[in-house]
Amino acid sequence: MTANNRFFDDLSKLMTNAMGVAQGAKDEAQTAFNGWIDRWLAERDFVTREEFEAVREMAIKARTENTELRARLDALEGRKADQG
């Protein structure tokens, strides 16, 4: 019975070690894949979400300022037409 238990203990340790090795291989593969994706995206000049949002906010601000300036210009042209 002791030999049988030892066999199962050894088998259990072997399986535990195999799972550890498999997990390590998975982590390495994931890291390598993520690095490859990052390089691939960098080569294509894609922008990050943060860069996109920053430019989007700048565009919204520029449109707002443009609308305000257009209203001021229209008001000035209206006054000039009334005087002339």
C-alpha beads as a LAMMPS data file, in Angstrom:
LAMMPS data file: protein, C-alpha beads

84 atoms
83 bonds

1 atom types
1 bond types

-500.0 500.0 xlo xhi
-500.0 500.0 ylo yhi
-500.0 500.0 zlo zhi

Masses

1 110.0

Atoms # bond

1 1 1 0.000 0.000 0.000
2 1 1 2.890 2.363 0.782
3 1 1 4.406 1.797 -2.643
4 1 1 1.049 2.566 -4.195
5 1 1 0.749 5.826 -2.228
6 1 1 4.290 6.813 -3.144
7 1 1 3.503 6.183 -6.819
8 1 1 0.486 8.477 -6.631
9 1 1 2.483 11.104 -4.695
10 1 1 5.192 11.032 -7.352
11 1 1 2.578 11.175 -10.107
12 1 1 0.921 14.114 -8.370
13 1 1 4.237 15.987 -8.091
14 1 1 4.985 15.255 -11.740
15 1 1 1.597 16.590 -12.837
16 1 1 1.994 19.677 -10.628
17 1 1 5.417 20.382 -12.134
18 1 1 4.059 19.825 -15.636
19 1 1 1.268 22.307 -14.989
20 1 1 3.811 24.840 -13.710
21 1 1 5.888 24.407 -16.848
22 1 1 2.793 24.724 -19.031
23 1 1 1.740 27.905 -17.208
24 1 1 5.233 29.358 -17.646
25 1 1 5.186 28.517 -21.351
26 1 1 1.763 30.122 -21.696
27 1 1 2.972 33.302 -19.975
28 1 1 6.060 33.444 -22.198
29 1 1 3.982 32.929 -25.333
30 1 1 1.543 35.634 -24.238
31 1 1 4.379 38.085 -23.573
32 1 1 5.979 37.327 -26.938
33 1 1 2.654 37.710 -28.749
34 1 1 1.897 41.015 -27.016
35 1 1 5.361 42.300 -27.966
36 1 1 4.819 41.257 -31.573
37 1 1 1.412 42.999 -31.679
38 1 1 2.889 46.173 -30.151
39 1 1 5.671 46.252 -32.745
40 1 1 3.241 45.542 -35.582
41 1 1 0.949 48.373 -34.490
42 1 1 3.871 50.779 -34.014
43 1 1 5.065 50.125 -37.557
44 1 1 1.663 51.160 -38.893
45 1 1 1.560 54.515 -37.094
46 1 1 -1.680 53.775 -35.288
47 1 1 -2.487 56.182 -32.484
48 1 1 -3.258 55.258 -28.926
49 1 1 -6.644 55.904 -27.366
50 1 1 -5.091 58.680 -25.264
51 1 1 -3.653 60.423 -28.335
52 1 1 -6.977 60.086 -30.148
53 1 1 -8.908 61.557 -27.229
54 1 1 -6.466 64.486 -26.909
55 1 1 -6.829 65.384 -30.596
56 1 1 -10.596 64.908 -30.370
57 1 1 -10.788 67.396 -27.497
58 1 1 -8.656 69.865 -29.468
59 1 1 -11.000 69.541 -32.460
60 1 1 -14.085 70.100 -30.309
61 1 1 -12.488 73.200 -28.776
62 1 1 -11.489 74.523 -32.220
63 1 1 -15.029 74.013 -33.568
64 1 1 -16.523 75.809 -30.586
65 1 1 -14.122 78.732 -30.992
66 1 1 -14.843 78.804 -34.744
67 1 1 -18.589 78.968 -34.111
68 1 1 -18.124 81.783 -31.592
69 1 1 -15.871 83.722 -33.965
70 1 1 -18.348 83.228 -36.826
71 1 1 -21.132 84.667 -34.655
72 1 1 -18.979 87.665 -33.720
73 1 1 -18.037 88.251 -37.365
74 1 1 -21.668 88.047 -38.452
75 1 1 -22.605 90.536 -35.736
76 1 1 -19.856 92.939 -36.823
77 1 1 -20.843 92.648 -40.471
78 1 1 -24.467 93.268 -39.498
79 1 1 -23.513 96.453 -37.625
80 1 1 -21.392 97.632 -40.540
81 1 1 -24.288 97.073 -42.970
82 1 1 -26.622 99.028 -40.668
83 1 1 -24.178 101.966 -40.557
84 1 1 -23.315 101.975 -44.234

Bonds

1 1 1 2
2 1 2 3
3 1 3 4
4 1 4 5
5 1 5 6
6 1 6 7
7 1 7 8
8 1 8 9
9 1 9 10
10 1 10 11
11 1 11 12
12 1 12 13
13 1 13 14
14 1 14 15
15 1 15 16
16 1 16 17
17 1 17 18
18 1 18 19
19 1 19 20
20 1 20 21
21 1 21 22
22 1 22 23
23 1 23 24
24 1 24 25
25 1 25 26
26 1 26 27
27 1 27 28
28 1 28 29
29 1 29 30
30 1 30 31
31 1 31 32
32 1 32 33
33 1 33 34
34 1 34 35
35 1 35 36
36 1 36 37
37 1 37 38
38 1 38 39
39 1 39 40
40 1 40 41
41 1 41 42
42 1 42 43
43 1 43 44
44 1 44 45
45 1 45 46
46 1 46 47
47 1 47 48
48 1 48 49
49 1 49 50
50 1 50 51
51 1 51 52
52 1 52 53
53 1 53 54
54 1 54 55
55 1 55 56
56 1 56 57
57 1 57 58
58 1 58 59
59 1 59 60
60 1 60 61
61 1 61 62
62 1 62 63
63 1 63 64
64 1 64 65
65 1 65 66
66 1 66 67
67 1 67 68
68 1 68 69
69 1 69 70
70 1 70 71
71 1 71 72
72 1 72 73
73 1 73 74
74 1 74 75
75 1 75 76
76 1 76 77
77 1 77 78
78 1 78 79
79 1 79 80
80 1 80 81
81 1 81 82
82 1 82 83
83 1 83 84
